[in-house]
Amino acid sequence: MFSIRKIITISDYVTMANIIFGLLAILLHDFRFIYLSIIFDALDGFVARKTNTVSDFGAELDSICDVVSFGVAPAYLLYYNFESNFALISALIFALCGALRLARFGILNVKHFVGLPIPAGALVLASFCEVLDNGALISIIAIVVGLLMISDISYPKYPHKVFIGIFFVSLILAMCGFVYPVLLCGVGYVLYGIFETIKANK
């Protein structure tokens, strides 16, 4: 029997911050905590590599946290903010696609992401929810993003460092109420994967 105390590492504590903020997004009905979860989701991998604490346990924990923070939380907030039968159905589709996306990710060993990563999907949905006031349109966006997560479209794992810097600044701005920059980053990443896949298949 493995003791949690013996196998948990510093990077796992960073991962747990991800799920804590995801739960706060649900309990406090606040999209800003999803943006915080994205930051800690990015940091846990960085910390794991820098401290040489990459492990199977950490990978499993990361996926479980991602289901809550980037699957359940944005789906719940979608329904909470745009309460309707269509919003409910689209929220269920988004969360289910997110879970399928993570399950597939856990068994693949590739240098790129297959399907839109769930943090990117959560980012796009959350930011659209904040800037648009049309529940039907948001619900359609949620379904499209969900389908992109389970698609075969390739997305880069490590974008250019300049983009990463711009993205983190955009996340900070989003937490301060300026959502459009991070929305543009999310939409740009979505479109980049689509166009690159189309180009590769020509």
Sequence and secondary structure as in RCSB ss.txt:
>XXXX:A:sequence
MFSIRKIITISDYVTMANIIFGLLAILLHDFRFIYLSIIFDALDGFVARKTNTVSDFGAELDSICDVVSFGVAPA
YLLYYNFESNFALISALIFALCGALRLARFGILNVKHFVGLPIPAGALVLASFCEVLDNGALISIIAIVVGLLMI
SDISYPKYPHKVFIGIFFVSLILAMCGFVYPVLLCGVGYVLYGIFETIKANK
>XXXX:A:secstr
   HHHH  HHHHHHHHHHHHHHHHHHHT THHHHHHHHHHHHHHHHHHHTT   HHHHHHHHHHHIIIIIIHHH
HHHHHHS SHHHHHHHHHHHHHHHHHHHHHHH   SEEES  HHHHHHHHHHHHHH   HHHHHHHHHHHHHHHT
S  EEESS  HHHHHHHHHHHHHHHTT  HHHHHHHHHHHHHHHHHHHHHT 
